[in-house]
Amino acid sequence: MDIRNMDICEIKDGVLQGKFTAIEVTTSLFEAIKEIDPKVQSYLRLCEDSALKQAEKIDKKIANKEPVGALVGVPIAIKDNICTDGISTTCASKMLEDFIPPYNATVIEKLLKEDAIIVGKTNMDEFAMGSSTENSAFQTTKNPWDLQRVPGGSSGGSAACVGAGIAPVSLGSDTGGSIRQPASFCGVVGLKPTYGLVSRFGLIAFGSSLDQIGPFSKSVKDAALTLQIIQGDDPLDSTTYKESIQTDYLSNIDSGVKGMKVGVPKEFFKEGLDEEIKQALLDSIEKLKSLGAEVEEMSLPITEEGLSAYYIISSAEASSNLARFDGIRYGYRPKDFVDVDDLIVSSRTESFGTEVKRRIMLGTYALSSGYYDAYYNRAQKLKKKIKEEFKKAFNEYDVILSPTSPTLPFKIGEKSEDPLSMYLGDIYTVNINLAGIPAISLPYAKSKDGLPIGIQILGPHFCEEKIFKAAYALEQEVKISTLAPVL
Ligand code: GLN
Protein backbone atom coordinates (compact mmCIF):
# COMPACT_ATOMS: atom_id res chain seq x y z
CA MET A 1 0.00 0.00 0.00
CA ASP A 2 1.50 3.34 -1.08
CA ILE A 3 -0.02 5.25 1.82
CA ARG A 4 2.11 8.36 1.23
CA ASN A 5 0.52 9.07 -2.11
CA MET A 6 -3.06 8.07 -1.41
CA ASP A 7 -5.83 10.62 -1.19
CA ILE A 8 -9.05 10.44 0.81
CA CYS A 9 -11.07 8.75 -1.92
CA GLU A 10 -8.49 6.03 -2.57
CA ILE A 11 -8.31 5.24 1.14
CA LYS A 12 -12.01 5.14 1.84
CA ASP A 13 -12.85 3.26 -1.36
CA GLY A 14 -10.09 0.74 -0.60
CA VAL A 15 -11.44 0.19 2.92
CA LEU A 16 -15.03 -0.09 1.68
CA GLN A 17 -14.13 -2.52 -1.09
CA GLY A 18 -12.07 -4.66 1.25
CA LYS A 19 -8.76 -4.01 -0.58
CA PHE A 20 -7.24 -3.27 2.84
CA THR A 21 -8.54 -2.78 6.38
CA ALA A 22 -8.65 0.41 8.44
CA ILE A 23 -6.07 -1.23 10.73
CA GLU A 24 -3.73 -1.74 7.76
CA VAL A 25 -4.15 1.89 6.67
CA THR A 26 -3.42 3.13 10.18
CA THR A 27 -0.46 0.84 10.75
CA SER A 28 1.21 1.71 7.46
CA LEU A 29 0.68 5.42 8.09
CA PHE A 30 2.34 5.19 11.51
CA GLU A 31 5.24 3.31 9.91
CA ALA A 32 5.66 6.11 7.36
CA ILE A 33 5.41 8.76 10.09
CA LYS A 34 8.09 7.05 12.15
CA GLU A 35 10.40 6.85 9.19
CA ILE A 36 9.88 10.36 7.84
CA ASP A 37 8.76 12.65 10.63
CA PRO A 38 12.10 12.70 12.48
CA LYS A 39 13.30 14.71 9.44
CA VAL A 40 10.24 16.94 9.00
CA GLN A 41 9.07 17.21 12.64
CA SER A 42 5.51 18.03 11.74
CA TYR A 43 3.82 16.12 14.59
CA LEU A 44 4.03 17.17 18.23
CA ARG A 45 2.39 13.96 19.36
CA LEU A 46 0.89 10.80 17.92
CA CYS A 47 -2.26 9.09 19.18
CA GLU A 48 -1.41 5.57 18.13
CA ASP A 49 -3.49 3.70 20.71
CA SER A 50 -6.71 5.62 20.20
CA ALA A 51 -6.20 5.58 16.41
CA LEU A 52 -5.81 1.80 16.33
CA LYS A 53 -8.87 1.39 18.56
CA GLN A 54 -10.93 3.56 16.21
CA ALA A 55 -9.62 1.57 13.22
CA GLU A 56 -10.59 -1.70 14.90
CA LYS A 57 -14.09 -0.35 15.54
CA ILE A 58 -14.40 0.61 11.87
CA ASP A 59 -13.21 -2.78 10.63
CA LYS A 60 -15.80 -4.45 12.87
CA LYS A 61 -18.56 -2.25 11.49
CA ILE A 62 -17.56 -3.17 7.95
CA ALA A 63 -17.35 -6.88 8.80
CA ASN A 64 -20.86 -6.67 10.31
CA LYS A 65 -22.14 -4.74 7.27
CA GLU A 66 -23.20 -1.82 9.47
CA PRO A 67 -23.49 1.62 7.84
CA VAL A 68 -20.25 3.63 7.85
CA GLY A 69 -19.42 7.33 7.56
CA ALA A 70 -18.17 9.43 4.65
CA LEU A 71 -14.54 9.40 5.86
CA VAL A 72 -14.38 5.75 6.71
CA GLY A 73 -10.84 4.70 7.63
CA VAL A 74 -9.29 8.04 6.65
CA PRO A 75 -6.44 9.14 8.96
CA ILE A 76 -6.38 12.85 9.77
CA ALA A 77 -3.86 15.06 11.60
CA ILE A 78 -5.05 17.95 13.78
CA LYS A 79 -3.40 21.29 14.58
CA ASP A 80 -2.54 21.46 18.25
CA ASN A 81 -4.91 24.35 19.02
CA ILE A 82 -8.01 22.20 18.35
CA CYS A 83 -9.23 20.42 21.49
CA THR A 84 -9.14 16.63 21.49
CA ASP A 85 -10.72 14.75 24.38
CA GLY A 86 -8.06 13.07 26.53
CA ILE A 87 -5.21 14.09 24.19
CA SER A 88 -3.07 17.05 25.19
CA THR A 89 -3.63 20.25 23.26
CA THR A 90 -0.81 22.69 23.83
CA CYS A 91 -1.00 25.44 21.18
CA ALA A 92 2.76 24.71 20.98
CA SER A 93 3.13 26.75 24.17
CA LYS A 94 4.71 26.02 27.53
CA MET A 95 1.62 27.70 28.95
CA LEU A 96 -0.55 24.71 27.95
CA GLU A 97 2.10 21.97 28.05
CA ASP A 98 0.03 19.97 30.57
CA PHE A 99 -3.45 20.76 29.27
CA ILE A 100 -5.57 17.71 28.46
CA PRO A 101 -9.03 18.82 27.26
CA PRO A 102 -11.98 16.93 28.74
CA TYR A 103 -13.97 17.39 25.51
CA ASN A 104 -13.67 17.39 21.73
CA ALA A 105 -13.97 20.42 19.48
CA THR A 106 -17.12 20.23 17.34
CA VAL A 107 -15.02 19.55 14.21
CA ILE A 108 -13.45 16.52 15.91
CA GLU A 109 -16.87 15.15 16.87
CA LYS A 110 -17.98 15.53 13.27
CA LEU A 111 -14.92 13.75 11.91
CA LEU A 112 -15.25 10.85 14.33
CA LYS A 113 -18.94 10.51 13.50
CA GLU A 114 -17.92 9.98 9.87
CA ASP A 115 -15.42 7.27 10.91
CA ALA A 116 -12.22 9.28 10.34
CA ILE A 117 -9.18 8.36 12.44
CA ILE A 118 -7.32 11.04 14.44
CA VAL A 119 -3.61 10.16 14.17
CA GLY A 120 -1.85 13.02 15.91
CA LYS A 121 -1.50 16.67 16.82
CA THR A 122 0.65 18.92 14.67
CA ASN A 123 3.19 21.62 15.38
CA MET A 124 2.34 25.31 15.00
CA ASP A 125 3.47 28.80 15.90
CA GLU A 126 2.67 29.38 19.57
CA PHE A 127 -1.04 30.27 19.86
CA ALA A 128 -1.13 30.47 16.04
CA MET A 129 0.92 33.69 15.97
CA GLY A 130 3.45 33.61 13.17
CA SER A 131 4.11 32.65 9.56
CA SER A 132 6.88 30.07 9.81
CA THR A 133 6.15 27.68 12.73
CA GLU A 134 9.46 28.85 14.24
CA ASN A 135 7.52 30.28 17.20
CA SER A 136 6.69 26.81 18.54
CA ALA A 137 8.01 26.29 22.07
CA PHE A 138 8.82 22.66 21.25
CA GLN A 139 10.36 22.05 17.81
CA THR A 140 11.05 23.51 14.39
CA THR A 141 9.10 21.93 11.55
CA LYS A 142 10.91 21.69 8.20
CA ASN A 143 9.55 22.20 4.71
CA PRO A 144 9.29 18.72 3.14
CA TRP A 145 10.53 20.08 -0.22
CA ASP A 146 13.69 21.58 1.29
CA LEU A 147 14.54 20.72 4.89
CA GLN A 148 16.55 23.95 5.27
CA ARG A 149 13.40 25.99 4.76
CA VAL A 150 10.29 26.80 6.81
CA PRO A 151 6.94 25.13 6.08
CA GLY A 152 5.12 28.44 6.56
CA GLY A 153 2.78 29.06 9.44
CA SER A 154 1.14 29.15 11.75
CA SER A 155 -0.33 25.74 10.77
CA GLY A 156 3.10 24.59 9.50
CA GLY A 157 2.86 21.10 11.01
CA SER A 158 -0.52 20.40 9.40
CA ALA A 159 0.76 21.57 6.00
CA ALA A 160 4.10 19.76 6.22
CA CYS A 161 2.63 16.36 7.17
CA VAL A 162 0.29 16.40 4.16
CA GLY A 163 3.10 17.70 1.92
CA ALA A 164 5.43 14.94 3.16
CA GLY A 165 2.76 12.28 2.57
CA ILE A 166 2.48 11.33 6.24
CA ALA A 167 -1.19 12.36 6.53
CA PRO A 168 -3.65 12.34 3.64
CA VAL A 169 -5.54 15.27 5.15
CA SER A 170 -5.27 17.57 8.17
CA LEU A 171 -6.98 20.47 9.88
CA GLY A 172 -5.48 23.87 10.58
CA SER A 173 -6.76 27.26 11.62
CA ASP A 174 -6.55 30.52 9.70
CA THR A 175 -6.73 33.94 11.36
CA GLY A 176 -4.73 35.88 8.78
CA GLY A 177 -3.41 33.26 6.37
CA SER A 178 -2.28 30.37 8.55
CA ILE A 179 -3.85 27.71 6.34
CA ARG A 180 -3.25 29.22 2.91
CA GLN A 181 0.36 30.39 3.26
CA PRO A 182 1.73 27.08 4.66
CA ALA A 183 -0.34 25.19 2.06
CA SER A 184 1.40 27.25 -0.62
CA PHE A 185 4.85 26.67 0.94
CA CYS A 186 4.33 22.89 1.25
CA GLY A 187 2.67 22.26 -2.13
CA VAL A 188 -0.78 21.23 -0.85
CA VAL A 189 -4.34 22.53 -1.08
CA GLY A 190 -5.46 24.74 1.85
CA LEU A 191 -8.89 26.22 2.40
CA LYS A 192 -10.00 29.02 4.70
CA PRO A 193 -13.82 28.83 4.80
CA THR A 194 -16.25 31.74 5.13
CA TYR A 195 -16.34 33.10 8.70
CA GLY A 196 -19.21 31.35 10.48
CA LEU A 197 -19.34 28.29 8.22
CA VAL A 198 -17.30 26.03 10.52
CA SER A 199 -17.79 25.88 14.29
CA ARG A 200 -14.98 27.33 16.41
CA PHE A 201 -16.14 25.49 19.54
CA GLY A 202 -13.02 23.85 20.95
CA LEU A 203 -10.61 25.92 18.86
CA ILE A 204 -8.39 27.78 21.32
CA ALA A 205 -9.02 31.38 20.30
CA PHE A 206 -6.46 33.78 18.85
CA GLY A 207 -8.57 36.46 17.13
CA SER A 208 -12.17 35.31 17.56
CA SER A 209 -13.65 37.55 14.85
CA LEU A 210 -11.13 36.23 12.29
CA ASP A 211 -10.36 32.58 13.22
CA GLN A 212 -11.69 29.75 11.06
CA ILE A 213 -10.82 26.04 10.96
CA GLY A 214 -10.18 24.53 7.53
CA PRO A 215 -8.59 21.56 5.75
CA PHE A 216 -5.23 20.81 4.12
CA SER A 217 -5.36 18.12 1.44
CA LYS A 218 -3.69 16.73 -1.65
CA SER A 219 -6.54 17.65 -3.97
CA VAL A 220 -9.36 20.15 -4.34
CA LYS A 221 -11.97 17.37 -4.13
CA ASP A 222 -10.56 16.20 -0.81
CA ALA A 223 -10.76 19.74 0.56
CA ALA A 224 -14.38 20.00 -0.61
CA LEU A 225 -15.29 16.67 0.96
CA THR A 226 -13.65 17.55 4.27
CA LEU A 227 -15.36 20.94 4.38
CA GLN A 228 -18.68 19.26 3.69
CA ILE A 229 -18.20 17.24 6.86
CA ILE A 230 -16.81 19.82 9.28
CA GLN A 231 -19.11 22.73 8.36
CA GLY A 232 -22.50 23.60 9.78
CA ASP A 233 -24.47 25.44 12.41
CA ASP A 234 -23.44 24.61 15.98
CA PRO A 235 -25.43 25.56 19.10
CA LEU A 236 -22.08 25.68 20.94
CA ASP A 237 -20.79 28.51 18.71
CA SER A 238 -23.18 31.43 18.37
CA THR A 239 -21.20 32.83 15.41
CA THR A 240 -22.00 29.86 13.16
CA TYR A 241 -24.34 30.64 10.31
CA LYS A 242 -27.89 29.54 11.03
CA GLU A 243 -29.52 29.60 7.59
CA SER A 244 -29.37 26.55 5.39
CA ILE A 245 -26.78 26.89 2.67
CA GLN A 246 -25.49 24.94 -0.29
CA THR A 247 -23.55 22.07 1.21
CA ASP A 248 -22.94 19.71 -1.69
CA TYR A 249 -19.68 20.93 -3.17
CA LEU A 250 -18.80 17.79 -5.06
CA SER A 251 -21.58 17.07 -7.52
CA ASN A 252 -20.87 20.18 -9.63
CA ILE A 253 -17.19 20.62 -8.97
CA ASP A 254 -16.17 19.51 -12.47
CA SER A 255 -18.64 21.69 -14.38
CA GLY A 256 -15.85 23.99 -15.56
CA VAL A 257 -15.24 27.74 -15.66
CA LYS A 258 -16.82 28.62 -18.99
CA GLY A 259 -18.36 32.08 -18.63
CA MET A 260 -17.02 32.53 -15.10
CA LYS A 261 -15.94 36.12 -14.42
CA VAL A 262 -12.53 36.29 -12.79
CA GLY A 263 -11.06 39.54 -11.42
CA VAL A 264 -7.32 40.10 -11.02
CA PRO A 265 -6.50 43.13 -8.82
CA LYS A 266 -3.73 45.21 -10.40
CA GLU A 267 -2.49 46.17 -6.92
CA PHE A 268 -1.41 42.55 -6.39
CA PHE A 269 1.38 42.83 -8.94
CA LYS A 270 3.30 45.58 -7.15
CA GLU A 271 6.94 45.42 -6.09
CA GLY A 272 7.75 42.79 -3.49
CA LEU A 273 6.09 40.00 -5.46
CA ASP A 274 8.58 37.28 -6.37
CA GLU A 275 9.10 37.06 -10.13
CA GLU A 276 8.46 33.31 -10.33
CA ILE A 277 5.21 33.66 -8.37
CA LYS A 278 4.16 36.46 -10.69
CA GLN A 279 4.85 34.25 -13.71
CA ALA A 280 2.79 31.42 -12.19
CA LEU A 281 -0.11 33.81 -11.67
CA LEU A 282 0.12 35.13 -15.23
CA ASP A 283 0.18 31.56 -16.47
CA SER A 284 -2.95 30.70 -14.47
CA ILE A 285 -4.72 33.68 -16.04
CA GLU A 286 -3.99 32.30 -19.52
CA LYS A 287 -5.14 28.82 -18.45
CA LEU A 288 -8.42 30.17 -17.12
CA LYS A 289 -8.97 32.13 -20.33
CA SER A 290 -8.29 29.06 -22.43
CA LEU A 291 -10.89 27.19 -20.37
CA GLY A 292 -13.48 29.80 -21.25
CA ALA A 293 -13.38 32.10 -18.21
CA GLU A 294 -13.54 35.86 -18.68
CA VAL A 295 -10.49 37.21 -16.86
CA GLU A 296 -10.23 40.96 -16.31
CA GLU A 297 -7.85 43.33 -14.56
CA MET A 298 -9.59 45.26 -11.79
CA SER A 299 -8.73 47.41 -8.79
CA LEU A 300 -8.90 46.48 -5.11
CA PRO A 301 -7.19 49.41 -3.39
CA ILE A 302 -6.96 48.02 0.13
CA THR A 303 -4.09 45.62 0.40
CA GLU A 304 -1.58 47.50 2.51
CA GLU A 305 -3.97 49.16 4.94
CA GLY A 306 -5.44 45.72 5.52
CA LEU A 307 -2.16 44.55 7.00
CA SER A 308 -2.15 47.32 9.66
CA ALA A 309 -5.82 46.77 10.48
CA TYR A 310 -5.25 43.03 10.78
CA TYR A 311 -2.33 43.34 13.19
CA ILE A 312 -4.23 45.81 15.42
CA ILE A 313 -7.48 43.82 15.52
CA SER A 314 -5.95 40.35 15.86
CA SER A 315 -3.55 41.52 18.58
CA ALA A 316 -6.34 43.33 20.45
CA GLU A 317 -8.47 40.19 20.43
CA ALA A 318 -5.48 38.04 21.35
CA SER A 319 -4.67 40.22 24.37
CA SER A 320 -8.21 39.68 25.59
CA ASN A 321 -8.44 35.97 24.70
CA LEU A 322 -5.11 35.15 26.32
CA ALA A 323 -5.98 36.91 29.59
CA ARG A 324 -7.43 33.63 30.92
CA PHE A 325 -3.97 32.04 30.93
CA ASP A 326 -2.75 33.19 34.32
CA GLY A 327 -1.67 30.06 36.20
CA ILE A 328 -4.95 30.15 38.16
CA ARG A 329 -7.80 29.62 35.74
CA TYR A 330 -5.67 28.01 33.06
CA GLY A 331 -2.09 27.25 32.30
CA TYR A 332 1.40 26.95 33.66
CA ARG A 333 1.89 27.59 37.36
CA PRO A 334 5.37 28.57 38.55
CA LYS A 335 6.88 26.69 41.49
CA ASP A 336 7.55 29.72 43.67
CA PHE A 337 5.52 32.89 44.03
CA VAL A 338 4.93 35.32 46.87
CA ASP A 339 1.35 36.44 46.21
CA VAL A 340 -1.38 36.34 43.56
CA ASP A 341 0.10 39.16 41.48
CA ASP A 342 3.47 37.48 41.47
CA LEU A 343 1.84 34.18 40.48
CA ILE A 344 0.14 35.72 37.46
CA VAL A 345 3.18 37.67 36.33
CA SER A 346 5.55 34.71 36.71
CA SER A 347 3.15 32.33 35.01
CA ARG A 348 2.95 34.53 31.93
CA THR A 349 6.58 35.68 31.93
CA GLU A 350 8.00 32.18 32.19
CA SER A 351 5.68 30.41 29.78
CA PHE A 352 4.77 32.72 26.89
CA GLY A 353 7.27 33.12 24.04
CA THR A 354 8.52 36.40 22.57
CA GLU A 355 6.00 36.70 19.73
CA VAL A 356 3.01 36.04 21.99
CA LYS A 357 4.26 38.67 24.45
CA ARG A 358 4.74 41.12 21.57
CA ARG A 359 1.13 40.63 20.40
CA ILE A 360 -0.27 40.96 23.94
CA MET A 361 1.60 44.23 24.42
CA LEU A 362 0.53 45.57 21.03
CA GLY A 363 -3.09 44.56 21.61
CA THR A 364 -3.27 45.93 25.14
CA TYR A 365 -1.80 49.22 23.93
CA ALA A 366 -4.27 49.48 21.04
CA LEU A 367 -7.17 48.89 23.43
CA SER A 368 -6.02 51.23 26.22
CA SER A 369 -8.09 54.33 26.88
CA GLY A 370 -6.64 57.31 25.08
CA TYR A 371 -5.39 55.14 22.20
CA TYR A 372 -8.53 53.14 21.54
CA ASP A 373 -9.95 55.55 18.97
CA ALA A 374 -6.64 56.12 17.23
CA TYR A 375 -5.91 52.43 16.73
CA TYR A 376 -8.63 49.88 17.48
CA ASN A 377 -11.57 51.97 16.30
CA ARG A 378 -9.76 53.06 13.17
CA ALA A 379 -8.82 49.49 12.37
CA GLN A 380 -12.46 48.44 12.79
CA LYS A 381 -13.55 51.17 10.36
CA LEU A 382 -11.01 49.93 7.88
CA LYS A 383 -12.24 46.39 8.32
CA LYS A 384 -15.73 47.56 7.37
CA LYS A 385 -14.37 49.36 4.33
CA ILE A 386 -12.47 46.28 3.21
CA LYS A 387 -15.62 44.18 3.50
CA GLU A 388 -17.48 46.71 1.36
CA GLU A 389 -14.72 46.79 -1.27
CA PHE A 390 -14.93 43.03 -1.62
CA LYS A 391 -18.72 43.14 -1.76
CA LYS A 392 -18.53 45.63 -4.60
CA ALA A 393 -15.94 43.52 -6.41
CA PHE A 394 -18.07 40.41 -6.11
CA ASN A 395 -21.03 42.20 -7.66
CA GLU A 396 -18.98 42.04 -10.83
CA TYR A 397 -16.79 38.98 -10.47
CA ASP A 398 -17.46 35.39 -9.48
CA VAL A 399 -13.99 34.89 -8.05
CA ILE A 400 -10.77 36.89 -7.60
CA LEU A 401 -7.31 35.54 -8.40
CA SER A 402 -4.33 36.42 -6.20
CA PRO A 403 -0.90 35.22 -5.11
CA THR A 404 -1.00 33.41 -1.76
CA SER A 405 2.40 34.62 -0.56
CA PRO A 406 4.68 37.30 -2.03
CA THR A 407 7.73 35.05 -1.49
CA LEU A 408 8.83 31.46 -1.88
CA PRO A 409 9.47 29.42 1.31
CA PHE A 410 12.34 31.14 3.10
CA LYS A 411 15.26 29.68 5.05
CA ILE A 412 14.84 28.71 8.70
CA GLY A 413 16.10 31.66 10.78
CA GLU A 414 16.03 34.09 7.85
CA LYS A 415 13.21 36.25 9.20
CA SER A 416 12.88 35.21 12.81
CA GLU A 417 14.70 38.30 14.10
CA ASP A 418 12.71 40.65 11.90
CA PRO A 419 9.02 40.52 12.84
CA LEU A 420 8.07 43.32 10.45
CA SER A 421 9.30 41.51 7.36
CA MET A 422 7.51 38.39 8.63
CA TYR A 423 4.26 40.41 8.95
CA LEU A 424 4.66 41.82 5.41
CA GLY A 425 4.52 38.27 4.06
CA ASP A 426 0.82 38.19 5.05
CA ILE A 427 -0.12 40.93 2.61
CA TYR A 428 -2.22 38.71 0.32
CA THR A 429 -3.99 36.70 3.00
CA VAL A 430 -5.13 38.97 5.86
CA ASN A 431 -7.74 40.97 3.94
CA ILE A 432 -9.70 37.79 3.33
CA ASN A 433 -10.09 37.22 7.08
CA LEU A 434 -11.02 40.86 7.67
CA ALA A 435 -13.76 40.53 5.03
CA GLY A 436 -14.80 37.09 6.33
CA ILE A 437 -14.81 35.60 2.81
CA PRO A 438 -13.53 32.15 1.75
CA ALA A 439 -10.27 31.52 -0.13
CA ILE A 440 -8.31 28.51 -1.30
CA SER A 441 -4.60 28.11 -2.00
CA LEU A 442 -3.87 25.72 -4.83
CA PRO A 443 -0.42 24.26 -5.62
CA TYR A 444 0.17 25.57 -9.11
CA ALA A 445 3.84 25.48 -10.06
CA LYS A 446 7.38 24.78 -8.87
CA SER A 447 10.17 27.36 -8.78
CA LYS A 448 13.42 26.66 -10.63
CA ASP A 449 14.77 25.36 -7.32
CA GLY A 450 11.86 22.97 -6.94
CA LEU A 451 9.95 24.94 -4.31
CA PRO A 452 6.14 24.89 -4.44
CA ILE A 453 4.21 27.96 -5.62
CA GLY A 454 0.56 28.35 -4.63
CA ILE A 455 -2.05 30.64 -6.08
CA GLN A 456 -5.08 31.89 -4.24
CA ILE A 457 -8.72 32.01 -5.36
CA LEU A 458 -11.14 34.21 -3.39
CA GLY A 459 -14.92 34.03 -3.46
CA PRO A 460 -17.97 35.80 -1.99
CA HIS A 461 -19.36 34.83 1.42
CA PHE A 462 -20.68 31.24 1.48
CA CYS A 463 -19.76 30.68 -2.17
CA GLU A 464 -17.17 27.99 -1.51
CA GLU A 465 -18.62 26.04 -4.44
CA LYS A 466 -17.37 28.74 -6.84
CA ILE A 467 -13.80 28.64 -5.61
CA PHE A 468 -13.79 24.85 -5.60
CA LYS A 469 -15.00 24.85 -9.19
CA ALA A 470 -12.32 27.28 -10.37
CA ALA A 471 -9.58 25.56 -8.36
CA TYR A 472 -10.62 22.14 -9.62
CA ALA A 473 -10.55 23.31 -13.25
CA LEU A 474 -7.03 24.71 -12.79
CA GLU A 475 -5.88 21.65 -10.88
CA GLN A 476 -6.72 19.47 -13.89
CA GLU A 477 -4.52 21.69 -16.06
CA VAL A 478 -1.40 22.02 -13.92
CA LYS A 479 1.17 19.41 -14.58
CA ILE A 480 3.24 19.53 -11.40
CA SER A 481 3.70 16.21 -9.66
CA THR A 482 1.57 15.66 -6.59
CA LEU A 483 3.77 12.80 -5.42
CA ALA A 484 5.31 13.24 -1.99
CA PRO A 485 9.01 14.22 -2.05
CA VAL A 486 11.71 11.63 -1.45
CA LEU A 487 12.74 12.01 2.18
N1 GLN B 1 0.81 35.16 10.07
C1 GLN B 1 -0.34 35.75 10.66
C2 GLN B 1 -0.04 36.14 12.08
O1 GLN B 1 1.03 35.93 12.52
C3 GLN B 1 -1.50 34.83 10.58
C4 GLN B 1 -1.66 33.88 11.67
C5 GLN B 1 -2.86 33.00 11.58
O2 GLN B 1 -3.58 33.00 10.56
N2 GLN B 1 -3.12 32.28 12.65
O3 GLN B 1 -0.86 36.66 12.78
Residues whose N, C-alpha, C, O or C-beta is under 5 A from the ligand:
A	BS01	LIG	A128 M129 G130 S131 G153 S154 S173 D174 T175 G176 G177 S178 D426
